[in-house]
Amino acid sequence: MTDSHPEKKAKGPLTDLRVIELGQLIAGPFCGQLMADMGADVIKIEPPEIGDPMRVWGRGDYPLWWTVCARNKRCVTANLREPEGQDLARKLIAQADMVLENFRPGTMERWGLGYEELSKENPGLIMVRVSGYGQSGPHSGRAGYASIGEALGGMRYLCGEPDRRPSRTGLSMGDSIAATFACTGALAALHHREKTGEGQVIDASIFESVLNVMEATIPEYTVSDYIRKRSGATLPNVAPSNIYSCKDGEFLIAANQDTVFARLCGVIGQPELAQDERFSTHTARGLNAVELDGIIDDWTQTKTIAEVDQLMEASAVPAGGLYRAPEMLKDPHFIAREAIIDTPTEQWPDLKMQNVFPKMSKTQGEVRWTGPQTLGEHNENVYTSLLGLSKAELAELKNKSII
């Protein structure tokens, strides 16, 4: 079983770090998950009685996202709206390397937990702040979710079919991207602290995180007034790179590079296409993408997915299936890479989830336990060992709804 076992020895490159996580929902907690996966002692503080909303997000009776985003974390409760709860957080942060939060800017300061105050007692503290708009600027005080950051950062406008309203990816990409940038910033700040002893604040906004993965969209506009448009399953002027129909489903082929395209032409039995002026160059293929996709689709429709996959692999043409969970779980490459692992718990005996990533040759992290199911499960473990509170003191704090 991989239920909550804080005594299990951590593995990974961050085992000497302690992180206090105050965030909720996705962006902050995903950043904390990345650190916990790498071995950091992440102590998550949740509001008593209700906890992180992620505990109940999911399909009805299956709120399984929590088991992933809270894995490897010790979870305690503290009412940060009350002075006694703030004091508990302050004492934990004084013993930590980092504090992570994703509240609306100004919230931590109202609670007496701003960086200026916290760093007086802990000068090397690294504060990681994730928000919709950032800690400064005219919109900093506005509420912001991933969907808003994706829209402002330019991603939403480009998602979907050109003749319809902008779509979304089906995942909270803005949150995950912001969390990853926040983690990168935190590790860079840690390197700086090792050299100077100085802590600092990491200000990771969702909209700027999205903006930073928007490729050349800004330079393209400033130089040539070009604004990219929605293009559905393809990228503008990149062909062939599309989803094609087979006898038993759909399959993705990406052969836009000249040498790869030539190999694809040989596979489909039309090697002359590689010299055809309509398709002989990257630019020409982009201009004639619809016609080219039609030629390839006519060929794939005569074969099964397995047949196309085998032919593409034999000719070193990048291609792959449109995987869902069932396909991932039985793919031998996923199995060999241990990309998905068994994490059974008493409540979910068949639970599987994605493994710790990226892989490291010497300091690989691991999933030591899944997100604890009981709210405040580690209150006694954390508050007695780190703050020296007695069981009687804990009982009093619980009676007062502080924990």
N, C-alpha and C positions, 0 to 999 in steps of 0.2 A: 504494500500500500504506500501511496505517496501523500497521505494526509499531512497536516502540519506537524513537522518535527524540527523545531528550532535548534535542537541539540545536534542535529546532523552536521558534520563538518562541511563547510562550504568549499567549493572548488572554483578556480578561475583567477584572473589577474587582479581582481579588486577585493580580495578577501580581507585586506587590512583597512577597508573603508567602511564608515557608517554613514548612512543617508537617512534623514528624517523626511518622509513624504507626507505632505499635507494636502496634496491635490486630490481631486475627484474626477469621475468619469474617465476620459480617455487620454488626453494629451499628457498631463502630468504623470498619471499612473503608468503609461506605456514607457515613458522615460525611466521611471523607477524600476519597471520590469527589466529593461535592458541592463541596468546596473546590477539588479539582483541576480539576473542570469549569469553575470560575469563574476559573481561571488560576493558582492557587497552586502553588508548587513543593512538591509532596507527595513526601516520601522515605519509602517504606515499608520497615521493617525486618522481615525474616522470619527464622525459625530456619533455620540451614544444614541441608542435606540433605533436610529435609521440607517447608519452606515453609509458607505459609498453607494450611489444609485446603481453602479455596475453589478452589485450583488443580485439585482432582480432583473437586469436586462437580458433578454433572450427570448426564446420561443416558449411562452407560457410557463410550463413547469420545468423548463430546461434553461436556466440562466447560466449558461456554461462559459460565457466570456470572462466572468469573474475568476474562474479557475485558472485562466491564462494570465490575465493582467495582474493578479495578486499572487502569482506563484513565487515561491522563495522569499516572501516577505513575512515579517512578524507584524501582526495587526493589533493595534491597541485602540482604545477609544478615549477621547477627551473633548469636552465642549469648549471650543476655542472662542465662543462668544462670552464666556465667563472668565473672570480673572484667575480663578483657580485652575481652569483648563489651560489658559494661556501660560500659566506658571509651569505646568507640567511640560508643555511643549518647549518652553524656553530652557528648562533644565535639560531636556533631552538634546536639544540643538547645541547646547554648550559642550556636549560630549561628542558631537558629530563632526564629520568632515564637510558634509553638504546638507543643505535643506532644499527641498524641492516643493514648489507650489504652483498652482495654476488658477488662483482666484483672480477676480477682477482687480486691476491695479488700484492700490490704496487700501485694500482690505487688510493686508498684513500690518500696515502702519496703524490702522485703526485698532487693531488688536494688541498693539505694543510689540509687534514682532517684525518690524521693519529691519532692513539690513544694518542701518546705523546703530540701532540698539543691540541687535544680536552680535554684531562684530566687536562691540566693546568687550564682551566677555570671551569671544572666540575670534580673534583677529584673522585667523587663517580660514575662516568659514567661507565656503563657496555657496552662494545662493542662486539656485536655478529657478527662473521665473518664466512660465509659459502662459501666454494670454492671446486673445484674439488679435489685438492691435498693437501690442507692445506697451512698455512702461512709460512712454512719452508720446507727445504729439496730440493734436486736437481730438482724436477719436479714442485715445487710450482708455478713457473711462467707460466706453460703451461695452455692452455685453457682446461676446463674440464666440460662436461655435465654429466647428470645422467647415460646415457648409458655407458660412459667410466668408471665412478666410480663403476658401477655394474660389469663391466668386470674385473677391477683391484681388486675389493674386493672379487671376487670369485663367485658371484651370477650367472652371465651370463653363466658360464661354466656348471652349474648344471641345467639350465632351458631347457626344451624341451625333445624330444624323443632321446634315445641313438643312433639311427642310422641316425640322422640328425644333421645339424649345430645347435649350441646353439641358443636358442630362447630368447624371453623376456616375461615379464608378461603381456604386453599390457597396463601397467601404468608406470609412471615415478617414480618407487619405490625408486631409489637412492636419488632423490630430497626430497621425503616425509620423508624418514628415516633420512636423514641429517638434515632436518628442525626440526624433532622431537627431535633429540639429541641436536640440537642447543638450542631449547626451554628449554629442561631439564637443560642444562648447564647454561642458563641465569637465570633460577629460583634458581639454586643452588648458583650462584654468588650473587643473590639478598639476599639470606639468609646470606651469608658471609658478605655482605655490612651492613646488619642490625646489625651484631655483631661488626663490625670493622670500618664501614664508608668507607671502601676501595672499589673502583671499580676494574674491571679487564677485560681482553680480553678472549672471548670464541672463540676458533679456531676449527670449526667443518668442517672437510673435508668429501666429499661424499664417497670417497673410504674407509676411516676408519669407517664411519658410517655403510656402507654395511658390512665391515669386522666384525664389532661387533655383527652382527646378524647371523653370519655364523656357529653358534653352535660349534661342536667339530672338525671342519674340519682341523684346524691347529694341535691340539694335536694328532689327529688320524694319521696324516702324520709323525709328529716328533717321535712318539712312535713306530709305526708299518709300516711306509712307505705306508699307505693306502690313496689313493686318491679317493674321492667319484666320481661317474660317473652320467651322466644324467639318470634319471629313469622314465621320463614321468609323468604319473598321480599318481605314487606310490612313497613311500620312501623305500630305500633299507632295506630289512630285517624287514619290518613292515607290517604285514598282519593279517587279512584282513583290508585293508584301501584303497578303490578304488571306481571308478565310475562303476556302473553296469547298464545293459540295462533292461528297463521295457517295457511293451506293448506300452506305449505312450511317451517314452522318457528315460532320464537317471537320475540316482539317486546315491547319495554318501552314503556309509556305512563305518563307522570306528569302528571296533570291535576287535582291536588287543590285548587288555588286556585279561588275562586268564578268569576272571569272566564274562566279557562282551561277549567274544567269546562263552562261554558256553551258555549264554542266546540266542545268535544269532542262535546257532545250534538247540536250541529248537524251535525257531520261524520258521526255514526252514524245520522242521520236521525230522532232522537228529541229535538227541542229542548224538549219539554215536561218532560223529566226535570230540567232546571235549576230548575223551579218546584215539582217534586214534593217534598212535605214530608219524604220519606225521604232526599232528596239535596240539598236546597236550601241547606244550610249545611255548613260544614266539619265540625262536630260530628255532624250527622246522617249525612253520608256515611261518617264513621268508624264509627258505630254500625251502619250497614247495608252495610259494605264487601263482605261475601260476596255479597250480592244484586246489588250494583252491578257487581262484577267479573264475575259471571255474565252480566249484560246485555252488557257490553263484549266479553267473550269470545265470546258468540254471534255478534256482529257481525264480529270479527276473523277468525273461522274461515271466513267466506265470502270472504276476500280473501287475496292473497299479501302477503308482507312488503313488497315493493316498492310495492304499491298502498297499503297502510296508511301506509307511510313518506311517500309523496307527499302523501296527504291530510292527514296530521298537519302536515307542513311548510307546506302551503298555508294551513292555519288557525292556524298559530303555536301548536301544541300540542306541548310537549316530548315527544320520543319518540326511540327509537334501537334499533339492533340489538344483540344479544348477541355482541360481537366476540371473535374469537380472532385469532391472528397472521395467518392468511390474509386475513381481512376487513380488518384494519388496513393491510396492505401494499398493498392495491389501492384503498383509499378515497381519493378525490381530495382530501378535506380534509386527511387525514394527509400526503398528498404535497405539497400546497400549503404546509402549515405546516412541512414538513421535520421532522415529529415522529419519523420513523424515517430513519436515514441509512445509507449504505453504508460499511462499515469493513473492506474486504477485507484479509486477511493471507495470508502464504504458506501457513499451515496451513488457514485457512478462507477461501478465495477468494470465497465467497458470503455472508460474514458481514454481517449488518445488526444494528443495535441502536437503542434509543431515544436521541434527541438530548439535548444539554445543555438543561436547563430550570431556572428559567423563562427566557423570552426577555427580553433587555434591549435597549433602543433604541440605546445608545451603547457598551456594554462587553460584548457578547455573548461568552461562552466557546465553546469548541469541543472536539470529540474530536480530539486531536492524535495519539494512538496508543492502541492497545488494550493490555490488560494484557500485560506482557512474558512470553513463554513460558518463557524460561530462568531458572532460579533464580539469583539473584545477578547478573542481567544488567547491573546498573549499578554493581557494586562498584568497578570501576576508575574509572568516570566520577565517582562521588561521593567515594570515599575519597582519590583523588589530588587532585581539584580543591578539595575543601573541607577535608580534613584534612592534605593534603600528604604522604600516605604514598607510598612508592616501590613499584614493582612487586615488588621483593624482599621488602619488608615485607608486602605483600598475600599473596605466595606463602607466607610463613612463617605468617601467620594462617590461611590455608587449610589448610596441613599440620597445624595444631594444632586444626582443626575449630572455629575461632572465627568464621570466615566461610565 
